[in-house]
Every structure is written in C-alpha cells, then in structure tokens.
Amino acid sequence: MNKPLIMVSSVTYAIKGRDILRRMGYRANIERTPGSLNRVGCGYSITVDDLDINKAKNILSENNIKIYGVSGGEAV
Amino acid sequence: MIYLDNAATTCTKPCGVRRAFAEALSKYSANPGRSGHALSVRAAEEIYAARQKACGFFGGSDPAGVVFTLNCTQAVNMVLKGILSPGDHCVVSCLEHNAVMRPLHALSAAGVTYSAARVHPGDGAATAAEFERLIRPNTRLVMCMHASNVWGIRLPVEKIGEVCRRRGVLFAVDAAQSAGVLPIHMRAMNIDFLCVAPHKGLYAPAGTGMLISAADAPLKTIIEGGTGTLSANLEQPEELPERLESGTVNTPGICALSAGIDFVKKKTVQCIHEYEMDLIKQLYEELDSIKGVKLYTEYPSEETGTAVLSFNAGDILSEETADHLNKEGFAVRAGLHCSPAAHGFMGTMESGAVRVSPSVFSTARDMRAFAAAVRRFAGKSAI
C-alpha cells in the first residue's frame, strides 16, 4: 500500500515540515507530488512512516504549514 | 592596491566563501526545487539550509520568511512598495540612502507621504523621540538605516523598534551597512522587515541580497512569475518565500552567502566590530593631525558608530582627492555615495566626501599607509 502523502505548496514547506517531524523523532521524507494527485501544479509532499496522518497534519498546521490535501483524501 | 571601499562591497572574500561558490557550481547547479528530481531537491536542501542559517543569525521567526533577492535595494523596494498604498504615511531618517529615498519619491506620486526624522548622533533617546513625534494616524511603516553608509552614524534601532511596537506601526530596517558588523536580533529589536546586503559585511558575492520578514502583513508583489508552486493558478502564491522569489534563485551566491555567515559567526560580530573600530580610530587620529583635513564626525565610538570615516582635503573636491589616492594605490569612494540626504545633513552636498571603509581583512599598516598618502597630498596641494 502506498504511503499517504501530505501535500504542501513548495519544496520550502516540504523541507520545513519534514525537519519539524524529524526533530520530533518521526521518520519523515519529502517527494514530488505525483501529477495524478496534484491539481494545483508543481507541489511537494511529506511522507511519515510512523505517525498517524491526522497527528502529522496537526503538527504541521501548528507550525504554519498550509496543507493542500492528503493522498486518499481530497486534493485541493 | 589597498582596498578601503568595503562599505560599497567587500572585495576580499574568505576562502570558505569562494569554496562554497565553486562547490555549488559543480554540485548544486540544478534548479532548486523546480523539477522534483534528485539534483533539484539536493539544490533545494542547500537553499533551505541557507534560509535556516540566516533566520537564526538575525533572530528571525521562520526560515520561510527569508527571501533571497538580487541585492539590498531590491529588498527595500519590496518592503516599501509591498506595504505602502495611496494615503499611507512613512517615517524615515534624515540620513537615508537613495535605495529608500527614490522608491519613496516614486510612491509619493501615487499619494504616499513621508517624513524624515532628524538624527542626533550619539543620542539614541533623542533620535527615537524624533521618530515618534512624526508618527501620524495614517503612518503604516517606519523604515530606517541601521548605520549611515557615509558617516558611520548608528541609528538606535532597538529604541525605534520599541516605539513602533507601542504605536502599532510596522518597522523595517535597512541593514546594508550593519549586517555582520553589528548585533541584529529581529524579534528582540521588534523588526518586522530586515533588508540585508550580504556582499558587504557577510562577505558574500555581489548579486546576493535578503529580505527577512517576521511580519504577518502580506506584501504586495513588485514582480510576479514562476515560483515552482501552485502553477495552475495565475494568482501569485501568497506564501513566503515563493511569493517574492519569482524566477530561478542564485544558488551559487546563496551557498556562498551561507558560508559568509559561518565566517562571521566564527569570528563573531563583536570581534569584527571592535577590530574595525580600532582601525578607524587609528585613521581618525592620523587624519586629524593633518593640517587642512576636514573631519565631519566626532571621534569614533563602538557604541554609536561603525567603521566608516569620510573626510575632505581642504576645499579640494572629493573626486579629485580620491583620484589622486587611486593613483597612489588606494581604493576609496568619493562623491555623494548615493546618499544626498546624508550629505545635506553634514553640509557636504557641493564637495561630496572621501569615504574610507576597512574590513576585517584591513590592517593597521593599511591605515598608516593611507594617512601618509593623504599627508603627502595635503602637503603637495598646500591645503
């Protein structure tokens, strides 16, 4: 099963979000948002291996990272 | 050639800066973040690391608030034109560079007004009071230089920041002459926008600049285009830094800028400032002993000045003096230094002045040699 992707606007916010999650001890990574999910164009996503996706979303939102969608959820 | 024009740009760059520039050209030349492939992401990681470093160094609130620009002037334009709208008022100092004054003049045609606060050299409380006195109900922004590029006079940005916070006005600082030589902490100093010329006190290459934003206030854009984000939408993205970084950024310059911050951090801002001030004090004493040399400022002080000293040889035009010194092997800058306001303040609009600005690579021997050259010129010219 594919990992859920948390879609953000740019590589800047993807790296920022990944670093925040990593500092908290989670295994986070970044990747280019696949074209099939990306209706706004040119986005990046964050993946987290060992954290509930909703908790990850909350952490990112609390750090002013706007989430544009989650794979399996509604892409914005 | 002895280079004493570091207020224009530092000429000697540290080994680490040159190495980082060359390494970026060979390792990080893909377009950062645009393409999604491994080389693009690797370049983007370097750019983000530079944002983090700059944010930490200047006490910013978020690495995403660090915007890379062409130079400090572009950063200043982004703030002034991004914040001010017709009907708004802005307060500046009476010493501002044309980087501030020309955009303000252009904005005045569109209904923006501005006032210039008198600076009282050495009296921070009096200067801050002048700024506060000029704040009106429609004042949206206070913008001032941290240090004069002509006279080395420091403005009390901590005190002005307090005034702005208390009065609910945005505060922007032009740190072209201070970044790397004076302590700057945006949050502690209540600075909403910091404009930086990294090619000066951070020893980065020319073609680098930074706008660091700590404000929630969104800036209107002065340029729009591709950002590698939200590309299906023709509206410019709202999130920083991409909102203000249309087009490809200067990756080698930014990597070198990051190395420049490392260089300054290792030496420490305080040691650099003290070292340069010792040089400028030595020069002041030597020039002050030459008959006919005009010095316009008080004896330099670490607390109220930076290492910039301007003078004239009698009534000889500054350009003529600098031309003679150039032939003797000294690089200094004469004229108005893009700062007619600062020359108007000191009464040197007609003559201009000869500006001497050492760097951390200058030496006491350079100062002695320069003073000796001025002494010879003064004797020959019978000033």
Chai-1 contact restraints between the chains, C-beta under 6 A:
chainA,res_idxA,chainB,res_idxB,connection_type,confidence,min_distance_angstrom,max_distance_angstrom,comment,restraint_id
A,S9,B,T229,contact,1.0,0.0,6.0,A-B,restraint_1
A,S9,B,L230,contact,1.0,0.0,6.0,A-B,restraint_2
A,S9,B,E239,contact,1.0,0.0,6.0,A-B,restraint_3
A,S10,B,T229,contact,1.0,0.0,6.0,A-B,restraint_4
A,S10,B,E242,contact,1.0,0.0,6.0,A-B,restraint_5
A,V11,B,G33,contact,1.0,0.0,6.0,A-B,restraint_6
A,V11,B,A44,contact,1.0,0.0,6.0,A-B,restraint_7
A,T12,B,A64,contact,1.0,0.0,6.0,A-B,restraint_8
A,I15,B,Y48,contact,1.0,0.0,6.0,A-B,restraint_9
A,R32,B,G36,contact,1.0,0.0,6.0,A-B,restraint_10
A,V40,B,L230,contact,1.0,0.0,6.0,A-B,restraint_11
A,V40,B,A232,contact,1.0,0.0,6.0,A-B,restraint_12
A,G41,B,S231,contact,1.0,0.0,6.0,A-B,restraint_13
A,G41,B,A232,contact,1.0,0.0,6.0,A-B,restraint_14
A,C42,B,G228,contact,1.0,0.0,6.0,A-B,restraint_15
A,C42,B,T229,contact,1.0,0.0,6.0,A-B,restraint_16
A,C42,B,S231,contact,1.0,0.0,6.0,A-B,restraint_17
